[in-house]
Amino acid sequence: MDPALSLQDVKPTPFWLDDAARPEARSALVGDVRCDLLVVGGGYSGLWTALIAKERDPSLDVVLVEGHEVGWAASGRNGGFCAASLTHGLGNGQQRWPGELARLEELGARNLQAIEDSVKRYSIDCDWERTGEIDLATEPYQLDDLAELADLARQFGGELTVLDTEAVRAEVNSPTYLGGVWDRDGVGMVNPAKLAWGLKQACLDLGVRVFEHTPATEIAESGAGMAVRTAYGRVFARRVALGTNVFPSLVRRTRAYTVPVYDYALMTEPLSPEQLASIGWQNRQGLGDSANQFHYYRLSADNRILWGGYDAIYHFGGRVRSEHDQRPRTYQTLATHFFQTFPQLEGLRFTHAWGGAIDTCTRFSAFFDTAYHGKVALAAGYTGLGVGATRFGAEVMLDLLAGERTERTALEMVRRKPLPFPPEPVRWAGIELTKWSLDRADRNAGRRNLWLRTMDRLGLGFDS
């Protein structure tokens, strides 16, 4: 069967957002308002910031503005993997912050548990499942890498279950699997849009004033506080937290630290009981292979398979545009790889196909900054692991705005920023050369060429 036939009736829209229960948008802000804290951005970063600010001080007057609708961008389009890692994996953390990785792992575990606790506390119906994730080996050389990962985890108090070929295929049956390591506790699976909508409702219940269809366009000091201009008015606030992530920051000097990379995903129709039995997957873990150009996949609540990743597309100039959200060539590639992984599911159809922009930075995990004499804080650069880490980022931003030295603000990860990206056309050329080199490494038993080795030495090495 031609894999493209599986895309015949696909809807070009994010599956998670195609939901009859999607809440109505709040009204836009019109006129001028005043508040103690203004949060810009209605994705996870902004929602957690507003919610935690009210939890810390219920008397605080908090306003949140969102340029479109809450959860419509990356927070409603991602795969729904909510990981404890704050460092984009142990390998990346060990390379960049070896002296504080143990603390970062501890903080990440506490952060993931706090997310689960919040889901329960606010009765957020988001299909939360603490099933963990299996990192898969699909090439022989990857087995040694996964064994090293398990050893590294043990050094920092973690425990990964090592699975040989028979054991991993007993969990999920694919002829491509050679082994894996199962992080049983460090990843939760979630319906990402429902999580965003639930956080929005929790914010409203605590008294946060939420305005949607309210893009923030300018920021400036105003007396002892800040003024942010929106489409139809202004917000005067004592403090401002920017959770705009992939979108151009109101603090212009920080824009060079992130670039938008487009990621794509497919969602299948629900599997029949017979189809599900043919692949096993009774424990419903998230799955990801170990290549540089990797796939991530998971089961939805109604037993569809979300299948995403592999291609990571950067467009010259780094602009975020809606026309980049669809890429049929990538969908065909993904469909081909899907049926290579699960040949027993031949004939299954995809119902939804979509893409969206991820904010990446040169260290592949979040960075933090302040501006305007500490009256503005921001966090960005989550590089695809923001479902969990944005809550930690919200805590950091609130600590910074309060001028407090905490266990979070004392971290080197928080105090130092990554290297900025160079201007165009060097930026585009460097990213394209890196992508080409990573693809070549995947086809050459993982061996990294001179370009990648040089990037590694400069602290810019990619770790997927």
N, C-alpha and C positions, 0 to 999 in steps of 0.2 A: 504494500500500500504506500502511495506517495504521502509522506508526512504532511504536505501542504493541504491535503484534503481535510485534515483534522481542524483546519482553520477556516473552513468554508463559511460557517455561520457565526464567527466570533464577533463579539461586540467590542468596539474600540473604546472601552471605558474601564476604570478600575473596579474590580469585582466588589471590593469592600464598600465603595461609595454608592454602588448600584443597589440601594437598600430602601425599601418602602418606609422603613422606620427612621430614615435620616431626618434629624430634627430641623425644624424651620430655622432659618438664619435670623439672628437678632437685627434690629434696626441699625442703620448707620448713625454715626455721631454727627449731629448738626449743631453748630454754634460752638461756644467755648465752655470747657469744664475744667475744674480743678480737682486735684487728688494728691494723696501722699505718694503713691507709687503708680507709675504708668508702665504697663507691660506691652511691648510691641511684638506682635506675632501670636497667632492662634494655633500653632502646632504644639507638640509636646513640650518644647522648651518654654514657651510662654505660659501654657496652661499649668505646668508644674510650678512655675515661678509664682503665678498669681495665687494658686491654691496654698502653697507652703507659706507664702507671705501672710495669708489670712490665718493659717494655723498657728504661726508664730505670734501674731498680734491681731486678734479679731477686731480690734478697733481701727485698724489701718484701712484707709479708703483707697481701694485698688481699682484701677481701670485697665481693661485689656482691649486693645484694638487689633483687628485682623483685616487685611486688605481684601480678602475674598470671603471664604467661609471657614470656620474652625475645622481643622483636620483635612482640608481639601488637597494639600500638597503632600510632601513626603510622609507626614504623619498618617494619612489615609491611604497611601499607595504602597507601603512597604510590605515585606513578607510576614511581619508579625512575629519575628524572633526577638524576644526581650532578654538580652544577655546581661549577666552580672559584670562582664569585663568592661572596665573603663578605658582600657588601653588598646583596643582592637586586637585582643588576643595576648596570650602570655609571651609569645615570641617577640612581638612588637614592644611590649612593655619591658621585657628583659633587655632588649637592645637600647632602649632610650632612658629608662629609669630603674636600673638594676638595684640601686640602693634603697628605693622606696616601693619596690614592686609588692613586697609582702603587705605593706599598708594599703596600697592601691587595691590589691585583691580583697583584703578585709573590708575596705570601704565599698567595693563593688558588690560583695555578697550582702552587706547590710542594706545597700541601696535597692538591690533586687527584692529583698524581703520587704522593704518598706513599700515598694510598688504593690506587691501582693497584698500587704496589709491595707493599703489604701483602696484597692479594688474591693476588698471585703467591707471596709469601714463605710464606704460611700455606696455600697450595693451597685457597683458598676457591672452591668451585664455585658461582658466582652469576651466570653468563651475562654477564660484564662485556664491554662493547663501547664503545670510545672513538670513537663515530660522530659526536659533536657534536650540535648542535641548530640548526634553522632557525626564526627568528622570521618569521612570515608577515604580509603585508599582505592583508587581505580587503576593505578600503575604500580609496578613492583617497588620502584624507588621511594614511593610515598610511605611505605610501611615503616622504614627506618625513621622518617620524619615524625610519624605519629608516635612511635615508641619514645623518641626524644621528647616529644610534647608531654607524654604521660610522666616521664621522669622529671621534667621541669615542674609539672603541676605538683608532684609529691614534695619537691623542695619547698614549696610555698603552702603546704598544708592542704592541697587539693587532692582529689582522687578521681582519676579517669579510668573507666573500665575498658581494658584492652580487649578487642574482639578479633579473633582470627577469621579466616574466610568462612568457615562453617558457622561460627557464632554470629557474624554480622548478617549473613544471609538468613539465619533463623529469625533475626529481628525484622529485616526487610529484604525481600528476595529479588536480587538483580544479578544477572550473570556478570556484570561489570565490577562487582565488589570483591576486593581482595582482603580487606580488613578494615578496622576502624577503631576509634576511641570514643566512648560514650561519656559525656559530661552529664551525669544524671540530675544534678541539682542546680547547675549554673545557668540554665536557660529556661524561660517560660514561653509558651506559645499563646498568642492573643489575636483577637480580631482587632486590627489596629485602628480602624475608623470608629468602632464602638468604644474603644478605650478613649479616643479623643473626645467623642461626644459625651461619654460619661464624666470625663474630667471637666468639660465645659459645664455640665449640669451641677457638678459638685462645687465649682467656682461660684455659679449663680446662687446656689443654696447658702453659701457662706457670705454672700453680699457683694461679690465682685461685679462691677458694672462692665458688661461685655458688649462691644460694638463691632459688628461685622460689616463687610463692604466699606471699610474705613482704612484706606491705605495711608500710612504715615510717610510724608514726603520730605520734611525738613526738620532739623533739630538745632536748637540754639539755647544758650543760657538766657535766663530771664530772672533778674534779681538774684535771690538766693537759690533758685531752682532752675528748672528747665522748661522750655516751651517746644512742643512738637506740633507741627502743622499737619493737618489731615485734609482730605478732599473738601470737606464742608465746614471746617472749624479748626480749633486749636485745643490742645490739652496742656495745662500748666501743672507741673508735678514737681514735688521735692526731689524725687529720684526716678530714674528710668532704667528699665531692664530691656535689653534688645535680644529677642529670640527669633531673629529673622533668618538665621542660618544660611541657606543657599542663596537667598535674595540679597541684593546689594545693601550693605550696611549703611545706616545713617551716619556712622562714624567712618568717613571716607578712607582714612589712612589704614583701616583694617581690611579693606576690600582685597588687597593683594595676597592675603593669607589663604583665601579659599578660591576654588574653581568649581563650577558645576559639572558633574559627570552624570550622564544619563544611564539609568538602569532599566531593564525591561522584564516583564513577567507575563506568564500565561496562567489561566485557571481552567481546569477541566470541568466537564459535567460531573455530577456525583457518581461515584463508583457503585456498581451493584455489589451485593454481598459476595457474589462469585468473583468479581474482579478484585475486590479487596482481599479476599482469601488467597488469590493467586500471588499476591505480593506480600502477604503477611501484614506487617506494620501494626500489630496489635497494641504496641506501647506508644504509638503516636508521637515519636520523637521528631524534632526538627532534624533535617539532614543537610549536609553540605560536603562536596568533594574537596580534595586537597590540592587541586591544580591552581596555578596563578589565575587563570581564567576559569573561575569555579561556578558551579551551579548551587543554588540553595532551594530547598523544597520542603513542603510540609502538608499535612492534612488540615482541611477546614472542619468546622463543626459538623457539616453535612457530608463529610467524606469526599470532598473534591481534593485534587492535588494542585497546589500552587507550585509552579515551576519557573524559577527566575534566575537571573545572573548571566554569566559568561561574557557577553559584550558589555563594555563600559565605554560610552561614547562621549568624547569631548568635542565641542564645536568651536571653531576658531572665533576668538573674541570673547568667549565665555558668557554669552548671554543666555538667560533663562527664557525660553519661548515655548508657547503651547504647541507649536507645530513640531517640536522635537519629541513630544510625548508619544508619538506613534512611529514605529519603524518596522514595517513588514519584513524586511530582510532579516532582522534579528528574530522576529517571531518564527520565521521558517527554520532558522538555525536552531532555535530552542525546541521546536517541535521535533526536528530530526534527532536531536540529542535525547529528548524524552523517550522516544520509542526505541532508541538504542539501549537506554537504561532499563526500560520496562517493555520488552517485546511482547510479553503476555497480555499487554493492554492494547494491542493493535485494534483499531476501530473506535477507540475512545475519542471523543471530540472535545475541543476547547471552546469555552463559552465566552471568555473575556480575555482581552489582551491590552496591556497598557504599559506606560513608562513614566518616568519622572526623574527629576534632578536630585542628586545627592551632593551635599557640600563636603568636599574633601580638602584636606590640607596636607602639607609635606610630611607630617608625622602621623597621619592617618587616625588621629584621635583628637578629641576636643581641645581647644585652647580658649583662654579667657583674657579679658582686658577691661580696663576702665578708661574713662575719658571725662573731660570737663570737671577736673578736680575731684574725681571720685563720685560724681553725681550720676554717672551713667556706667552701667556694666553690661558686658556682652559675653556670650559663649557661642562658638561655632566650630565647624570642622569635624563633625562626628563621623563622617565617612561610612555611613551605612549601619552603624551600631548605635543609633540615637534613641531607639525605642526605650532602652533602659537607661543609658548614660545621660539623657537629657534631664532626668530627675536630679541626678548628682550635679549637673551643670546649673540647675536652678538654685540648688543650695549654695553653690559657689557664688553665683551672682548676688544672691541676697546677703551672704557674708561680706562680700566686697563692698556692696552698697552701705552696709552697716559700719564699715570701717573696722571690722573685727578680725583679729588673728585667730583662726580656728585650725583644727587639724586638716581641714581642706585647704585653706588659703596658705598654709605653711608648705604645701607640697611644691616641689620643683616643677611638677607638671602644670600647676596653676600659675606659678610665678614666672615661668619662661614661655615664650611663644615660639612657634615653629619658624623655619625660614620661609619668607614670602616667595611666591612664584615670580619668575621673571616676566617682563612685559612681552607682548606679542611682537614679532612672530616666534621668538625664542620659546615662549611658553608652549605654544602648539607643537613646535618641532620636538621639544623635549618629551612631552606627553606621548606623542605618536611614536617616537623612538623607544620609549619605555614599554608601551603596549606591544610593539613589534618584538621587542626583546623578550618580554614575558611569554608571548605566544611561542617564540622559538624555544624557550626553556621548557615549556610544557611538552614540546615535540622532541625534546632532546634529553629525556630522563632527568629533568630538573636542573640541568647544568646552566649556570648563569654566565652570560657573555661579559666582555670587558665593560660595556656600558653599565650593566646591572651591578657588577662588582664595584665599579667606581661610585655608583649611587649608594651602595651599601656603606662604603668607607666614609662618605660624606654625611651619613645619617639620613639618607633619603631613600633607602631601600624599601621596596614594597613588600609587605607581609600580608598576605590575604587571610 
